[in-house]
Each structure stands twice: as structure tokens, then as C-alpha cells.
Amino acid sequence: MTSNRASAYKRVIQTLRDIGPAKLWPAEVACIREAADALLFCGDLAADEDAREGLASVMALGDHLVDAERWTPERVQRLVDDVWWCGPREGLLVPIAA
């Protein structure tokens, strides 16, 4: 785990503390928390199905929150970005052949 990943995790948890009780159902908070936990402890995103599924669930939840006009697109994007940054960065950049 890197300090950047730990900082992202702290931002997710702070968001859940600050905004969660007023704007999220308990199941939605659990979805976000479980995804952040899975990504934080993930060593290889390509090999970790739980981490990938957690991230996909948060992205789907974000779409729902925007569609229901419960959160702004900007707020959702910040949350999704923070959850994404909880995960590993190694091996995510794949060179493109010319």
C-alpha cells in the first residue's frame, strides 16, 4: 500500500462520515466501503475480481445517485475517483503498438 492509496481511502471514509448519513442509505454506504476496502488491499487489479466488481458497483451507484438527483455529477466523480485511487496503479498502463 502506498501513501497515495491510504490518502484516497481516508478521503472516502471522510466522505462517508460527512455526507453518508444525510445522503446515502446504509446499503449504499456499505457498497462504497466494501469497494474501498477491497481496492486498498488489492495487489493486482487485473487478478482481483472482488476489487473490480466493487469498483463497478460504486460506478453504478454513482450513476444512480446522479439519475435520482441525489448527488451532483461532480460530487459522484470525486467519490469514484477517490475509490479508484484506493487501488493499485501498477500494471494499469498498457503500451499501445504503433
VMD Tcl script that builds the backbone (N, CA, C; Angstrom):
set m [mol new atoms 294]
animate dup $m
set s [atomselect $m all]
$s set {name element resname resid chain x y z} {
  {N N MET 1 A 0.846 -1.173 0.000}
  {CA C MET 1 A 0.000 0.000 0.000}
  {C C MET 1 A 0.895 1.241 0.000}
  {N N THR 2 A 0.479 2.244 -0.739}
  {CA C THR 2 A 1.245 3.483 -0.811}
  {C C THR 2 A 0.542 4.572 -0.009}
  {N N SER 3 A 1.258 5.658 0.211}
  {CA C SER 3 A 0.650 6.775 0.929}
  {C C SER 3 A -0.475 7.401 0.101}
  {N N ASN 4 A -0.364 7.381 -1.218}
  {CA C ASN 4 A -1.434 7.920 -2.060}
  {C C ASN 4 A -2.710 7.093 -1.909}
  {N N ARG 5 A -2.559 5.777 -1.856}
  {CA C ARG 5 A -3.718 4.904 -1.677}
  {C C ARG 5 A -4.341 5.113 -0.300}
  {N N ALA 6 A -3.509 5.225 0.719}
  {CA C ALA 6 A -4.016 5.466 2.072}
  {C C ALA 6 A -4.742 6.807 2.156}
  {N N SER 7 A -4.207 7.815 1.495}
  {CA C SER 7 A -4.862 9.134 1.486}
  {C C SER 7 A -6.210 9.077 0.778}
  {N N ALA 8 A -6.278 8.357 -0.322}
  {CA C ALA 8 A -7.543 8.203 -1.045}
  {C C ALA 8 A -8.564 7.490 -0.153}
  {N N TYR 9 A -8.127 6.461 0.536}
  {CA C TYR 9 A -9.018 5.728 1.435}
  {C C TYR 9 A -9.546 6.650 2.536}
  {N N LYS 10 A -8.679 7.471 3.088}
  {CA C LYS 10 A -9.099 8.421 4.123}
  {C C LYS 10 A -10.144 9.387 3.574}
  {N N ARG 11 A -9.980 9.826 2.329}
  {CA C ARG 11 A -10.961 10.733 1.717}
  {C C ARG 11 A -12.313 10.035 1.555}
  {N N VAL 12 A -12.290 8.770 1.156}
  {CA C VAL 12 A -13.540 8.016 1.015}
  {C C VAL 12 A -14.242 7.916 2.367}
  {N N ILE 13 A -13.505 7.529 3.386}
  {CA C ILE 13 A -14.090 7.371 4.717}
  {C C ILE 13 A -14.611 8.709 5.242}
  {N N GLN 14 A -13.877 9.783 5.005}
  {CA C GLN 14 A -14.322 11.109 5.437}
  {C C GLN 14 A -15.604 11.511 4.712}
  {N N THR 15 A -15.692 11.207 3.432}
  {CA C THR 15 A -16.913 11.490 2.673}
  {C C THR 15 A -18.085 10.720 3.262}
  {N N LEU 16 A -17.871 9.456 3.585}
  {CA C LEU 16 A -18.942 8.652 4.170}
  {C C LEU 16 A -19.370 9.198 5.526}
  {N N ARG 17 A -18.432 9.699 6.296}
  {CA C ARG 17 A -18.767 10.286 7.605}
  {C C ARG 17 A -19.519 11.605 7.445}
  {N N ASP 18 A -19.037 12.443 6.524}
  {CA C ASP 18 A -19.597 13.782 6.368}
  {C C ASP 18 A -20.924 13.800 5.614}
  {N N ILE 19 A -20.998 13.043 4.551}
  {CA C ILE 19 A -22.152 13.107 3.658}
  {C C ILE 19 A -23.033 11.876 3.772}
  {N N GLY 20 A -22.424 10.751 4.023}
  {CA C GLY 20 A -23.141 9.486 4.015}
  {C C GLY 20 A -24.444 9.449 4.792}
  {N N PRO 21 A -24.440 9.810 6.066}
  {CA C PRO 21 A -25.676 9.686 6.843}
  {C C PRO 21 A -26.841 10.524 6.293}
  {N N ALA 22 A -26.544 11.634 5.665}
  {CA C ALA 22 A -27.603 12.502 5.156}
  {C C ALA 22 A -28.028 12.163 3.731}
  {N N LYS 23 A -27.122 11.574 2.941}
  {CA C LYS 23 A -27.394 11.414 1.514}
  {C C LYS 23 A -27.327 9.986 0.997}
  {N N LEU 24 A -26.995 9.034 1.857}
  {CA C LEU 24 A -26.842 7.649 1.409}
  {C C LEU 24 A -27.593 6.698 2.333}
  {N N TRP 25 A -28.159 5.661 1.749}
  {CA C TRP 25 A -28.766 4.584 2.523}
  {C C TRP 25 A -27.649 3.711 3.090}
  {N N PRO 26 A -27.901 2.999 4.183}
  {CA C PRO 26 A -26.863 2.132 4.760}
  {C C PRO 26 A -26.278 1.130 3.753}
  {N N ALA 27 A -27.097 0.562 2.891}
  {CA C ALA 27 A -26.583 -0.386 1.890}
  {C C ALA 27 A -25.649 0.319 0.897}
  {N N GLU 28 A -25.919 1.574 0.599}
  {CA C GLU 28 A -25.055 2.337 -0.306}
  {C C GLU 28 A -23.715 2.644 0.355}
  {N N VAL 29 A -23.761 2.998 1.633}
  {CA C VAL 29 A -22.518 3.220 2.388}
  {C C VAL 29 A -21.700 1.935 2.411}
  {N N ALA 30 A -22.355 0.807 2.653}
  {CA C ALA 30 A -21.655 -0.481 2.693}
  {C C ALA 30 A -21.018 -0.801 1.348}
  {N N CYS 31 A -21.714 -0.531 0.265}
  {CA C CYS 31 A -21.179 -0.771 -1.083}
  {C C CYS 31 A -19.885 0.004 -1.298}
  {N N ILE 32 A -19.903 1.271 -0.940}
  {CA C ILE 32 A -18.729 2.129 -1.120}
  {C C ILE 32 A -17.594 1.670 -0.215}
  {N N ARG 33 A -17.912 1.395 1.024}
  {CA C ARG 33 A -16.896 0.978 1.994}
  {C C ARG 33 A -16.249 -0.343 1.579}
  {N N GLU 34 A -17.063 -1.301 1.153}
  {CA C GLU 34 A -16.538 -2.601 0.740}
  {C C GLU 34 A -15.644 -2.473 -0.490}
  {N N ALA 35 A -16.024 -1.620 -1.423}
  {CA C ALA 35 A -15.200 -1.413 -2.617}
  {C C ALA 35 A -13.867 -0.771 -2.247}
  {N N ALA 36 A -13.912 0.251 -1.404}
  {CA C ALA 36 A -12.673 0.922 -0.985}
  {C C ALA 36 A -11.768 -0.048 -0.233}
  {N N ASP 37 A -12.351 -0.872 0.638}
  {CA C ASP 37 A -11.563 -1.870 1.373}
  {C C ASP 37 A -10.917 -2.864 0.415}
  {N N ALA 38 A -11.711 -3.378 -0.520}
  {CA C ALA 38 A -11.185 -4.369 -1.477}
  {C C ALA 38 A -10.054 -3.779 -2.307}
  {N N LEU 39 A -10.227 -2.547 -2.753}
  {CA C LEU 39 A -9.183 -1.920 -3.572}
  {C C LEU 39 A -7.944 -1.606 -2.750}
  {N N LEU 40 A -8.133 -1.163 -1.519}
  {CA C LEU 40 A -6.986 -0.823 -0.673}
  {C C LEU 40 A -6.083 -2.035 -0.444}
  {N N PHE 41 A -6.681 -3.202 -0.279}
  {CA C PHE 41 A -5.904 -4.411 -0.010}
  {C C PHE 41 A -5.615 -5.232 -1.261}
  {N N CYS 42 A -5.929 -4.685 -2.412}
  {CA C CYS 42 A -5.699 -5.358 -3.687}
  {C C CYS 42 A -4.243 -5.165 -4.120}
  {N N GLY 43 A -3.630 -6.241 -4.547}
  {CA C GLY 43 A -2.267 -6.150 -5.051}
  {C C GLY 43 A -2.202 -6.090 -6.564}
  {N N ASP 44 A -3.209 -6.655 -7.221}
  {CA C ASP 44 A -3.233 -6.726 -8.684}
  {C C ASP 44 A -4.685 -6.636 -9.134}
  {N N LEU 45 A -5.062 -5.488 -9.653}
  {CA C LEU 45 A -6.448 -5.250 -10.038}
  {C C LEU 45 A -6.913 -6.214 -11.122}
  {N N ALA 46 A -6.033 -6.549 -12.030}
  {CA C ALA 46 A -6.404 -7.471 -13.102}
  {C C ALA 46 A -6.748 -8.862 -12.563}
  {N N ALA 47 A -6.151 -9.241 -11.452}
  {CA C ALA 47 A -6.357 -10.574 -10.891}
  {C C ALA 47 A -7.373 -10.612 -9.754}
  {N N ASP 48 A -7.852 -9.461 -9.324}
  {CA C ASP 48 A -8.735 -9.398 -8.159}
  {C C ASP 48 A -10.166 -9.064 -8.582}
  {N N GLU 49 A -10.956 -10.109 -8.760}
  {CA C GLU 49 A -12.333 -9.936 -9.227}
  {C C GLU 49 A -13.179 -9.143 -8.238}
  {N N ASP 50 A -12.977 -9.364 -6.933}
  {CA C ASP 50 A -13.751 -8.639 -5.925}
  {C C ASP 50 A -13.496 -7.132 -6.010}
  {N N ALA 51 A -12.250 -6.749 -6.196}
  {CA C ALA 51 A -11.918 -5.324 -6.301}
  {C C ALA 51 A -12.542 -4.714 -7.556}
  {N N ARG 52 A -12.472 -5.441 -8.668}
  {CA C ARG 52 A -13.071 -4.930 -9.917}
  {C C ARG 52 A -14.581 -4.809 -9.793}
  {N N GLU 53 A -15.209 -5.820 -9.195}
  {CA C GLU 53 A -16.657 -5.783 -9.010}
  {C C GLU 53 A -17.063 -4.666 -8.053}
  {N N GLY 54 A -16.272 -4.442 -7.025}
  {CA C GLY 54 A -16.558 -3.358 -6.089}
  {C C GLY 54 A -16.509 -2.008 -6.773}
  {N N LEU 55 A -15.482 -1.815 -7.587}
  {CA C LEU 55 A -15.365 -0.553 -8.323}
  {C C LEU 55 A -16.542 -0.380 -9.282}
  {N N ALA 56 A -16.920 -1.438 -9.977}
  {CA C ALA 56 A -18.063 -1.374 -10.891}
  {C C ALA 56 A -19.346 -1.047 -10.129}
  {N N SER 57 A -19.496 -1.595 -8.941}
  {CA C SER 57 A -20.687 -1.317 -8.124}
  {C C SER 57 A -20.743 0.148 -7.703}
  {N N VAL 58 A -19.602 0.698 -7.341}
  {CA C VAL 58 A -19.564 2.121 -6.954}
  {C C VAL 58 A -19.886 3.004 -8.162}
  {N N MET 59 A -19.384 2.629 -9.312}
  {CA C MET 59 A -19.681 3.412 -10.516}
  {C C MET 59 A -21.175 3.355 -10.839}
  {N N ALA 60 A -21.785 2.180 -10.714}
  {CA C ALA 60 A -23.219 2.040 -10.960}
  {C C ALA 60 A -24.021 2.825 -9.915}
  {N N LEU 61 A -23.584 2.762 -8.668}
  {CA C LEU 61 A -24.241 3.529 -7.616}
  {C C LEU 61 A -24.145 5.021 -7.917}
  {N N GLY 62 A -22.986 5.464 -8.360}
  {CA C GLY 62 A -22.818 6.870 -8.714}
  {C C GLY 62 A -23.787 7.297 -9.806}
  {N N ASP 63 A -23.943 6.467 -10.822}
  {CA C ASP 63 A -24.908 6.763 -11.888}
  {C C ASP 63 A -26.315 6.888 -11.321}
  {N N HIS 64 A -26.660 5.970 -10.421}
  {CA C HIS 64 A -27.981 6.005 -9.790}
  {C C HIS 64 A -28.177 7.292 -8.979}
  {N N LEU 65 A -27.164 7.672 -8.219}
  {CA C LEU 65 A -27.270 8.884 -7.394}
  {C C LEU 65 A -27.471 10.128 -8.249}
  {N N VAL 66 A -26.793 10.183 -9.384}
  {CA C VAL 66 A -26.957 11.326 -10.292}
  {C C VAL 66 A -28.326 11.283 -10.953}
  {N N ASP 67 A -28.713 10.110 -11.463}
  {CA C ASP 67 A -30.010 9.968 -12.131}
  {C C ASP 67 A -31.170 10.323 -11.203}
  {N N ALA 68 A -31.039 9.983 -9.930}
  {CA C ALA 68 A -32.087 10.267 -8.948}
  {C C ALA 68 A -31.980 11.695 -8.405}
  {N N GLU 69 A -30.984 12.427 -8.891}
  {CA C GLU 69 A -30.728 13.817 -8.465}
  {C C GLU 69 A -30.467 13.929 -6.964}
  {N N ARG 70 A -29.833 12.893 -6.425}
  {CA C ARG 70 A -29.460 12.897 -5.009}
  {C C ARG 70 A -28.072 13.495 -4.813}
  {N N TRP 71 A -27.197 13.299 -5.805}
  {CA C TRP 71 A -25.844 13.856 -5.777}
  {C C TRP 71 A -25.588 14.548 -7.105}
  {N N THR 72 A -24.676 15.496 -7.093}
  {CA C THR 72 A -24.277 16.136 -8.346}
  {C C THR 72 A -23.281 15.237 -9.071}
  {N N PRO 73 A -23.183 15.386 -10.391}
  {CA C PRO 73 A -22.178 14.609 -11.124}
  {C C PRO 73 A -20.753 14.871 -10.618}
  {N N GLU 74 A -20.479 16.081 -10.236}
  {CA C GLU 74 A -19.128 16.426 -9.746}
  {C C GLU 74 A -18.815 15.712 -8.431}
  {N N ARG 75 A -19.790 15.669 -7.540}
  {CA C ARG 75 A -19.593 15.007 -6.252}
  {C C ARG 75 A -19.387 13.502 -6.446}
  {N N VAL 76 A -20.182 12.923 -7.339}
  {CA C VAL 76 A -20.030 11.499 -7.637}
  {C C VAL 76 A -18.657 11.234 -8.249}
  {N N GLN 77 A -18.234 12.089 -9.158}
  {CA C GLN 77 A -16.930 11.885 -9.802}
  {C C GLN 77 A -15.799 11.926 -8.785}
  {N N ARG 78 A -15.884 12.845 -7.812}
  {CA C ARG 78 A -14.855 12.899 -6.765}
  {C C ARG 78 A -14.835 11.606 -5.960}
  {N N LEU 79 A -16.023 11.103 -5.612}
  {CA C LEU 79 A -16.087 9.860 -4.844}
  {C C LEU 79 A -15.532 8.687 -5.644}
  {N N VAL 80 A -15.969 8.544 -6.885}
  {CA C VAL 80 A -15.487 7.443 -7.727}
  {C C VAL 80 A -13.973 7.539 -7.905}
  {N N ASP 81 A -13.468 8.751 -8.128}
  {CA C ASP 81 A -12.018 8.928 -8.259}
  {C C ASP 81 A -11.296 8.488 -6.989}
  {N N ASP 82 A -11.819 8.895 -5.844}
  {CA C ASP 82 A -11.174 8.511 -4.578}
  {C C ASP 82 A -11.206 6.998 -4.380}
  {N N VAL 83 A -12.324 6.367 -4.683}
  {CA C VAL 83 A -12.397 4.905 -4.563}
  {C C VAL 83 A -11.396 4.259 -5.519}
  {N N TRP 84 A -11.359 4.732 -6.758}
  {CA C TRP 84 A -10.420 4.209 -7.764}
  {C C TRP 84 A -8.980 4.309 -7.280}
  {N N TRP 85 A -8.630 5.444 -6.673}
  {CA C TRP 85 A -7.256 5.654 -6.220}
  {C C TRP 85 A -6.899 4.840 -4.982}
  {N N CYS 86 A -7.874 4.179 -4.376}
  {CA C CYS 86 A -7.557 3.258 -3.276}
  {C C CYS 86 A -6.824 2.031 -3.803}
  {N N GLY 87 A -6.983 1.741 -5.077}
  {CA C GLY 87 A -6.402 0.546 -5.673}
  {C C GLY 87 A -5.003 0.747 -6.208}
  {N N PRO 88 A -4.392 -0.355 -6.656}
  {CA C PRO 88 A -3.015 -0.293 -7.175}
  {C C PRO 88 A -2.959 0.383 -8.538}
  {N N ARG 89 A -1.864 1.034 -8.807}
  {CA C ARG 89 A -1.653 1.701 -10.089}
  {C C ARG 89 A -0.739 0.867 -10.992}
  {N N GLU 90 A 0.023 -0.025 -10.407}
  {CA C GLU 90 A 0.994 -0.804 -11.160}
  {C C GLU 90 A 0.290 -1.658 -12.206}
  {N N GLY 91 A 0.843 -1.666 -13.394}
  {CA C GLY 91 A 0.348 -2.527 -14.442}
  {C C GLY 91 A -0.909 -2.044 -15.139}
  {N N LEU 92 A -1.371 -0.847 -14.808}
  {CA C LEU 92 A -2.594 -0.346 -15.428}
  {C C LEU 92 A -2.340 0.325 -16.773}
  {N N LEU 93 A -1.146 0.778 -16.992}
  {CA C LEU 93 A -0.826 1.429 -18.251}
  {C C LEU 93 A -0.294 0.389 -19.223}
  {N N VAL 94 A -0.982 0.223 -20.290}
  {CA C VAL 94 A -0.596 -0.771 -21.282}
  {C C VAL 94 A -0.122 -0.029 -22.522}
  {N N PRO 95 A 1.103 -0.277 -22.968}
  {CA C PRO 95 A 1.589 0.418 -24.160}
  {C C PRO 95 A 0.780 0.042 -25.394}
  {N N ILE 96 A 0.592 1.011 -26.251}
  {CA C ILE 96 A -0.142 0.798 -27.492}
  {C C ILE 96 A 0.875 0.663 -28.625}
  {N N ALA 97 A 0.719 -0.391 -29.402}
  {CA C ALA 97 A 1.639 -0.605 -30.524}
  {C C ALA 97 A 1.382 0.441 -31.600}
  {N N ALA 98 A 2.449 0.885 -32.222}
  {CA C ALA 98 A 2.314 1.901 -33.281}
  {C C ALA 98 A 1.950 1.266 -34.587}
}
mol reanalyze $m
mol bondsrecalc $m
mol representation Tube
mol addrep $m
